[in-house]
Amino acid sequence: MIPTGAMQLIPNDTPTALADAAAVPPAPGSMAGSDWKRLWRDAVRDPRELLALLDLGDLGNRISDTAAAQFPLRVPRGFVARMRRGDPHDPLLRQVLPLDDEERPVPGFGLDAVGDAAARTATGVLQKYRGRALLVTTGACAVHCRYCFRRHFPYDEQTAIRDGWREALDAIARDDSIDEVILSGGDPLSLSTAKLAELTHGLAAIPRLRRLRIHSRLPVVLPERVDGDLLAWISGLRWPLAFVIHANHANEFDAGVDAALARLRGVGATLLNQAVLLRGVNDSADALAGLSERAYAAGVLPYYLHQLDRVAGTAHFEVSDAEAITVHAALAARLPGYLLPRLVRELPGDTGKRPLTA
């Protein structure tokens, strides 16, 4: 169970997590593998360094050292380079900077907003919806998003990789209702490609599985991760692959992200984007239209626009349901249907994402 006391930290800086991130060899004739590992290690981890890089040192008094200690800052420098210098309201900065707002206790915001504990069927295996099993593959991420709905998840105890995938694979093999597996985390691409191949080799021994889905923010925040080894692994998968990226604002895309997404499309992945509606980041029809249009230009279809999961420490990002519905209606009035993400909320015990409508 998820404890009700102290915060549970994502162990991105533990030796195990760093070893997983470092275990991918370079693709033959390429330095791409080496580059992403080096860039992973070189992430900005000091909030005041981040502000200094952006000429925002005077914001230092708004940083919460308590929040940063409980849920550490981590952001790749390539993502920092997409932030606007001198702009304290930059939508990318707001997603990663630990502010004193996080320390305010707010009724209705808890440690397990989406019912992960109740959905656990084996170590690292969550099953909320019929036919689908989600694997919490690792606790490691290349970026720590302040609104993360698993920022209190007990990763030290509950990742599928802990016993070499055995318990997770056995649980999936025993359940005849499961025909799709979703790799999540943390971020599954934080693992070495060899570890991912080990997992999918085990899944391939379960004939009933028909689809594989990967949820990852790395192609956006660390596009160098999409290297030759990763593409070779994807090319060898026996299932159709839905690759769900996570971008909340058009400014998260640049030429490097476009190239990484093109490489994924080139090996047959279907690319979808899910975003979270965040106050001060994308809570307007203009921002969301820009996101959908920019994602589509990069070959990615909008999928979900999630209402904020009510996790402790995230209340300052919340947009009310009424406001969310109004913004989504304005978005629907200006975009073609294929560019309109579904506005949804996830609630514990529901059998699917709950659509939000007027």
Summary of the structure (lengths in Angstrom):
residues: 358
radius of gyration: 19.3
end to end distance: 35.7
largest distance: 58.0
contacts: 1189
relative contact order: 0.13
helix: 41%
strand: 14%
